[in-house]
Each structure stands twice: as structure tokens, then as C-alpha cells.
Amino acid sequence: MKKLTRFLHLCLMSFAAVAPAYAAAPRATTAPAEKSLYQRLSGYDTLAEVTDEFLTGLASDPQLGRFFVGLSDDSKTRVRQHVIDFRCVASGGPCKYTGRDMKTAHTGLNISESD
């Protein structure tokens, strides 16, 4: 399961740069539509499960866990939902990402290259 989780995470994150393109209105095509990555990954529940494992790994990581210290339960829930929605949009799912853009969301966190 860990290998699958890592694979899914890498696949989903590879779409981060093109998420706005996936969020745009779909274009009309005459060819039969191929299943979206979202559909091929079995939808929302799988994205939520992978996100839970991803965030648990980040929070317990010796280097990256510092970004989660001091967050209230409400803040953790909000972060989780934003990550799920972002991944959903990036993979062609029906969700709507309402969070800030990545640059704005991470400004002031002093994230280094090694992070």
C-alpha cells in the first residue's frame, strides 16, 4: 500500500502545475472521452485516503513536521480539505478548489530548498 500511495502522490503532484487547465471549462470534442485521472484513481474517497496518508507522513516527518506544529484541529481539517480539493481539480475531478494559490499559501513559512 505504501508503494501505491507514493505512486499516487507523485502522479497527483505532477499535475499541480496544470491544475488551472483542468479547472477550466471542458472543451467539446467529437472523440469518445478518455477517463480522467480522477476516475482512474477511483474518485474522491481514494484521493481523501491518499491525502490522509500524505499529511500524516508530512506531520510526522522530522524536517517537515514543523509546518504542522501548533495547528488547531480546525486548521488541520481546513488544510486537509484544501489538499483534497486541489488534487481533485488537478486530476480532472468535479471538485472546486477554493484555497489560495500555492505561492500565496506558502509565503512566510520560510520553506527552504531542502524542505
LODREN-934784 format. One record per residue (C-alpha): x, y, z; residue number from 1; chain. Coordinates in Angstrom, 3 decimals, always signed. Layout:
BEGIN
<site c1="X" c2="Y" c3="Z" seq="NUM" mol="A"/>
...
***
This chain:
BEGIN
<site c1="+0.000" c2="+0.000" c3="+0.000" seq="1" mol="A"/>
<site c1="+2.866" c2="+2.411" c3="+0.773" seq="2" mol="A"/>
<site c1="+4.303" c2="+1.986" c3="-2.736" seq="3" mol="A"/>
<site c1="+0.867" c2="+2.608" c3="-4.234" seq="4" mol="A"/>
<site c1="+0.378" c2="+5.650" c3="-2.010" seq="5" mol="A"/>
<site c1="+3.731" c2="+7.118" c3="-3.006" seq="6" mol="A"/>
<site c1="+2.978" c2="+6.410" c3="-6.670" seq="7" mol="A"/>
<site c1="-0.445" c2="+8.056" c3="-6.455" seq="8" mol="A"/>
<site c1="+1.012" c2="+11.040" c3="-4.622" seq="9" mol="A"/>
<site c1="+3.699" c2="+11.534" c3="-7.269" seq="10" mol="A"/>
<site c1="+1.139" c2="+11.174" c3="-10.052" seq="11" mol="A"/>
<site c1="-1.177" c2="+13.698" c3="-8.464" seq="12" mol="A"/>
<site c1="+1.546" c2="+16.202" c3="-7.699" seq="13" mol="A"/>
<site c1="+2.822" c2="+16.001" c3="-11.264" seq="14" mol="A"/>
<site c1="-0.449" c2="+17.661" c3="-12.275" seq="15" mol="A"/>
<site c1="-0.073" c2="+20.574" c3="-9.840" seq="16" mol="A"/>
<site c1="+1.397" c2="+22.866" c3="-12.471" seq="17" mol="A"/>
<site c1="-1.509" c2="+22.290" c3="-14.845" seq="18" mol="A"/>
<site c1="-4.341" c2="+22.314" c3="-12.310" seq="19" mol="A"/>
<site c1="-5.749" c2="+25.600" c3="-13.660" seq="20" mol="A"/>
<site c1="-6.101" c2="+23.973" c3="-17.083" seq="21" mol="A"/>
<site c1="-8.127" c2="+21.153" c3="-15.532" seq="22" mol="A"/>
<site c1="-10.280" c2="+23.666" c3="-13.701" seq="23" mol="A"/>
<site c1="-11.236" c2="+25.376" c3="-16.968" seq="24" mol="A"/>
<site c1="-14.498" c2="+24.509" c3="-18.658" seq="25" mol="A"/>
<site c1="-14.212" c2="+21.313" c3="-20.707" seq="26" mol="A"/>
<site c1="-13.933" c2="+21.690" c3="-24.450" seq="27" mol="A"/>
<site c1="-16.397" c2="+19.984" c3="-26.743" seq="28" mol="A"/>
<site c1="-14.871" c2="+17.007" c3="-28.535" seq="29" mol="A"/>
<site c1="-16.178" c2="+14.568" c3="-31.070" seq="30" mol="A"/>
<site c1="-13.912" c2="+11.712" c3="-29.991" seq="31" mol="A"/>
<site c1="-15.013" c2="+9.493" c3="-27.099" seq="32" mol="A"/>
<site c1="-13.678" c2="+10.919" c3="-23.846" seq="33" mol="A"/>
<site c1="-10.918" c2="+9.048" c3="-22.075" seq="34" mol="A"/>
<site c1="-11.437" c2="+8.541" c3="-18.364" seq="35" mol="A"/>
<site c1="-9.871" c2="+11.295" c3="-16.286" seq="36" mol="A"/>
<site c1="-7.108" c2="+10.557" c3="-13.810" seq="37" mol="A"/>
<site c1="-9.692" c2="+11.224" c3="-11.102" seq="38" mol="A"/>
<site c1="-11.889" c2="+8.428" c3="-12.485" seq="39" mol="A"/>
<site c1="-8.944" c2="+6.076" c3="-12.999" seq="40" mol="A"/>
<site c1="-7.950" c2="+6.603" c3="-9.348" seq="41" mol="A"/>
<site c1="-11.483" c2="+5.632" c3="-8.255" seq="42" mol="A"/>
<site c1="-12.575" c2="+9.108" c3="-7.261" seq="43" mol="A"/>
<site c1="-12.894" c2="+11.191" c3="-4.144" seq="44" mol="A"/>
<site c1="-12.558" c2="+8.522" c3="-1.460" seq="45" mol="A"/>
<site c1="-9.210" c2="+7.369" c3="-2.849" seq="46" mol="A"/>
<site c1="-7.941" c2="+10.944" c3="-3.041" seq="47" mol="A"/>
<site c1="-9.019" c2="+11.521" c3="+0.562" seq="48" mol="A"/>
<site c1="-7.274" c2="+8.340" c3="+1.740" seq="49" mol="A"/>
<site c1="-4.057" c2="+9.180" c3="-0.098" seq="50" mol="A"/>
<site c1="-4.191" c2="+12.738" c3="+1.249" seq="51" mol="A"/>
<site c1="-4.633" c2="+11.482" c3="+4.815" seq="52" mol="A"/>
<site c1="-1.557" c2="+9.277" c3="+4.469" seq="53" mol="A"/>
<site c1="+0.383" c2="+12.100" c3="+2.814" seq="54" mol="A"/>
<site c1="-0.444" c2="+14.641" c3="+5.527" seq="55" mol="A"/>
<site c1="+0.244" c2="+12.133" c3="+8.315" seq="56" mol="A"/>
<site c1="+3.648" c2="+11.490" c3="+6.754" seq="57" mol="A"/>
<site c1="+4.395" c2="+15.206" c3="+6.459" seq="58" mol="A"/>
<site c1="+3.302" c2="+15.949" c3="+10.030" seq="59" mol="A"/>
<site c1="+5.466" c2="+13.159" c3="+11.444" seq="60" mol="A"/>
<site c1="+8.498" c2="+13.962" c3="+9.283" seq="61" mol="A"/>
<site c1="+11.423" c2="+15.299" c3="+11.349" seq="62" mol="A"/>
<site c1="+12.123" c2="+18.098" c3="+8.869" seq="63" mol="A"/>
<site c1="+8.656" c2="+18.973" c3="+7.577" seq="64" mol="A"/>
<site c1="+6.594" c2="+18.374" c3="+10.707" seq="65" mol="A"/>
<site c1="+7.405" c2="+21.889" c3="+11.901" seq="66" mol="A"/>
<site c1="+4.859" c2="+23.255" c3="+9.433" seq="67" mol="A"/>
<site c1="+2.068" c2="+21.465" c3="+11.304" seq="68" mol="A"/>
<site c1="+3.075" c2="+22.326" c3="+14.877" seq="69" mol="A"/>
<site c1="+0.511" c2="+24.455" c3="+16.657" seq="70" mol="A"/>
<site c1="-2.314" c2="+23.975" c3="+14.145" seq="71" mol="A"/>
<site c1="-5.743" c2="+23.624" c3="+15.728" seq="72" mol="A"/>
<site c1="-7.945" c2="+20.686" c3="+14.760" seq="73" mol="A"/>
<site c1="-9.994" c2="+23.106" c3="+12.676" seq="74" mol="A"/>
<site c1="-6.896" c2="+24.330" c3="+10.832" seq="75" mol="A"/>
<site c1="-5.771" c2="+20.755" c3="+10.166" seq="76" mol="A"/>
<site c1="-9.213" c2="+19.939" c3="+8.778" seq="77" mol="A"/>
<site c1="-9.097" c2="+23.019" c3="+6.526" seq="78" mol="A"/>
<site c1="-5.605" c2="+22.120" c3="+5.228" seq="79" mol="A"/>
<site c1="-6.760" c2="+18.554" c3="+4.556" seq="80" mol="A"/>
<site c1="-9.810" c2="+19.736" c3="+2.625" seq="81" mol="A"/>
<site c1="-7.778" c2="+22.186" c3="+0.544" seq="82" mol="A"/>
<site c1="-5.274" c2="+19.446" c3="-0.370" seq="83" mol="A"/>
<site c1="-8.060" c2="+17.026" c3="-1.319" seq="84" mol="A"/>
<site c1="-9.847" c2="+19.660" c3="-3.407" seq="85" mol="A"/>
<site c1="-6.609" c2="+20.722" c3="-5.102" seq="86" mol="A"/>
<site c1="-5.776" c2="+17.133" c3="-6.014" seq="87" mol="A"/>
<site c1="-9.336" c2="+16.529" c3="-7.156" seq="88" mol="A"/>
<site c1="-9.233" c2="+19.503" c3="-9.544" seq="89" mol="A"/>
<site c1="-5.708" c2="+18.619" c3="-10.724" seq="90" mol="A"/>
<site c1="-6.795" c2="+15.083" c3="-11.586" seq="91" mol="A"/>
<site c1="-9.900" c2="+16.161" c3="-13.521" seq="92" mol="A"/>
<site c1="-12.460" c2="+15.612" c3="-10.784" seq="93" mol="A"/>
<site c1="-15.643" c2="+17.572" c3="-10.080" seq="94" mol="A"/>
<site c1="-14.362" c2="+19.431" c3="-7.008" seq="95" mol="A"/>
<site c1="-13.782" c2="+23.152" c3="-6.762" seq="96" mol="A"/>
<site c1="-10.548" c2="+24.376" c3="-5.162" seq="97" mol="A"/>
<site c1="-11.286" c2="+27.481" c3="-3.116" seq="98" mol="A"/>
<site c1="-7.896" c2="+27.898" c3="-1.464" seq="99" mol="A"/>
<site c1="-5.232" c2="+30.424" c3="-2.267" seq="100" mol="A"/>
<site c1="-2.653" c2="+29.859" c3="-4.986" seq="101" mol="A"/>
<site c1="+0.392" c2="+27.852" c3="-3.850" seq="102" mol="A"/>
<site c1="+2.779" c2="+30.808" c3="-3.769" seq="103" mol="A"/>
<site c1="+0.478" c2="+32.887" c3="-1.569" seq="104" mol="A"/>
<site c1="-0.454" c2="+29.966" c3="+0.685" seq="105" mol="A"/>
<site c1="+3.190" c2="+29.181" c3="+1.444" seq="106" mol="A"/>
<site c1="+4.523" c2="+32.751" c3="+1.722" seq="107" mol="A"/>
<site c1="+6.070" c2="+33.428" c3="+5.130" seq="108" mol="A"/>
<site c1="+6.601" c2="+29.765" c3="+6.014" seq="109" mol="A"/>
<site c1="+10.343" c2="+30.034" c3="+5.332" seq="110" mol="A"/>
<site c1="+10.349" c2="+26.916" c3="+3.196" seq="111" mol="A"/>
<site c1="+13.869" c2="+26.056" c3="+2.117" seq="112" mol="A"/>
<site c1="+15.120" c2="+24.140" c3="-0.899" seq="113" mol="A"/>
<site c1="+15.791" c2="+21.116" c3="+1.329" seq="114" mol="A"/>
<site c1="+12.166" c2="+21.193" c3="+2.546" seq="115" mol="A"/>
***
